Amino acid sequence: MSTVKAIIDQKTNIIFSVRTSDSVADVLKIMRDFRVRAVLVIDDGSLMGIVSQGDCAIKVLLPNNNPAHVVVSKIMTPNPLTVSLSNSLEECMAIMVHKHIRHLPVLESQKVIGVISVGDLVKNIIEQQGNQIKFLETYIKGHGV
C-alpha cells in the first residue's frame, strides 16, 4: 500500500502560498505563472486555509469583484483537511471523493511540507497498473506454452 510519502518524495519541494492579507490577484498570478490550481494560505508558518481556482472564479470573478481589492481571507477555505506522510493513498482518495476536494495539504509536526492533488493520485495509480501489466507480460512470456 502506497503512502503520501511516496508522492511527496517524487515532487519538488516548492510550496505555493500566500498570506491571508494578500489579494486574490496575487493568488491568480501564482496560479497562472506556475500552472497550479490551488494555493495554500500560510501566515507565520501556520496553515490558515487553501484557495482554489473555483474559489477565485465563483467568489470573485463571477460577482464582478476586482481581484486586486479582495483579500484572500474573504474567499479561502479555512482550516482545510490535511494528511500526513503516513496516510495511505487510498485514504487520500476517499477523503477527496467524499469531501469533493482536489487538493490536500501534507503536514509533518504541524508544518506544511507539500500538497497532493487528485492528479498525483491518478498518476500513481496509472504507474502501479503499468508495473502490474509489465510483470504479467513477463510472467506470461516466461511461462507460456
C-alpha positions in Angstrom: 0.0 0.0 0.0 1.5 3.3 -1.1 1.6 6.3 1.2 1.6 10.1 0.8 5.4 9.9 1.4 5.8 8.1 -2.0 4.2 11.0 -3.8 5.9 13.8 -1.8 9.3 12.2 -2.4 8.7 12.5 -6.2 7.6 16.1 -6.2 9.6 19.3 -5.9 9.7 20.9 -2.5 8.1 24.1 -3.8 5.0 25.2 -1.8 2.9 27.8 -3.5 1.4 30.0 -0.8 0.1 33.5 0.0 -0.9 35.2 3.3 -4.4 35.9 4.4 -3.9 39.6 3.8 -2.7 39.2 0.2 -5.0 39.9 -2.7 -6.8 37.4 -4.9 -4.9 38.9 -7.8 -1.7 37.6 -6.2 -3.2 34.1 -6.0 -4.3 34.3 -9.6 -0.8 35.3 -10.7 0.7 32.3 -8.9 -1.8 30.0 -10.5 -1.1 31.4 -13.9 2.7 31.6 -13.7 3.2 28.1 -12.1 0.2 26.3 -13.6 -1.3 25.3 -10.2 -5.0 25.1 -9.4 -4.7 25.6 -5.6 -2.6 27.8 -3.4 -2.1 27.4 0.3 -2.7 30.3 2.7 0.1 30.4 5.3 0.6 33.1 8.0 3.8 32.9 10.1 4.4 29.2 9.2 0.8 28.2 10.1 -1.6 26.8 7.6 -4.7 29.1 7.6 -6.5 27.9 4.5 -6.5 27.0 0.8 -7.7 28.9 -2.2 -8.7 27.1 -5.4 -9.4 28.3 -8.9 -13.0 27.6 -8.3 -12.9 29.9 -5.2 -11.5 32.7 -7.3 -14.0 32.2 -10.1 -17.1 31.7 -8.1 -16.5 34.1 -5.2 -14.6 36.9 -7.0 -14.8 36.9 -10.8 -18.5 35.9 -11.3 -19.8 38.6 -9.0 -17.6 41.0 -10.9 -15.4 41.9 -7.9 -11.9 43.2 -8.6 -9.4 40.5 -7.6 -6.9 43.3 -6.6 -9.3 44.6 -4.0 -10.4 41.2 -2.5 -8.2 39.7 0.2 -7.6 36.0 0.4 -9.1 35.7 3.9 -12.5 36.5 2.4 -12.6 33.6 -0.1 -10.3 30.9 1.3 -11.4 27.6 2.7 -10.2 27.9 6.3 -8.8 25.0 8.3 -8.5 22.7 5.3 -8.4 18.9 5.7 -4.8 17.7 5.8 -2.9 14.5 5.7 0.4 13.2 6.9 3.2 11.3 5.2 1.9 8.0 6.6 -1.6 8.3 5.2 -2.3 5.8 2.5 -3.2 6.9 -1.0 -6.5 5.1 -0.6 -7.3 7.2 2.4 -6.5 10.3 0.5 -8.7 9.3 -2.4 -11.5 8.5 -0.1 -11.2 11.9 1.5 -11.2 13.7 -1.8 -14.1 11.8 -3.2 -16.3 12.1 -0.1 -15.5 15.8 0.6 -15.4 16.8 -3.1 -12.0 18.3 -3.0 -9.0 18.1 -5.2 -6.0 19.1 -3.0 -4.8 18.0 0.4 -2.0 19.8 2.2 0.5 17.5 3.8 1.7 18.3 7.3 4.5 17.0 9.4 4.7 18.3 13.0 2.2 21.0 12.2 4.4 22.2 9.3 3.3 22.2 5.7 5.7 20.0 3.6 3.7 19.7 0.4 0.4 19.3 -1.3 -1.1 16.2 -3.0 -3.7 16.5 -5.7 -6.2 14.1 -7.2 -3.9 14.2 -10.3 -1.0 13.0 -8.2 -3.1 10.1 -7.0 -4.3 9.2 -10.5 -0.7 9.3 -11.9 0.4 6.9 -9.1 -2.5 4.5 -9.9 -1.6 4.5 -13.6 2.1 3.8 -12.8 1.1 0.9 -10.5 -1.1 -0.5 -13.1 1.6 -0.2 -15.7 4.0 -2.0 -13.5 1.5 -4.8 -12.9 1.0 -5.2 -16.7 4.7 -5.4 -17.3 5.0 -8.1 -14.5 2.1 -10.1 -16.0 3.6 -9.8 -19.5 6.9 -11.1 -18.3 5.3 -13.9 -16.4 3.2 -15.0 -19.4 6.1 -14.8 -21.8 8.4 -16.7 -19.4 5.8 -19.3 -18.6 3.9 -19.5 -21.9 3.3 -22.7 -23.8 
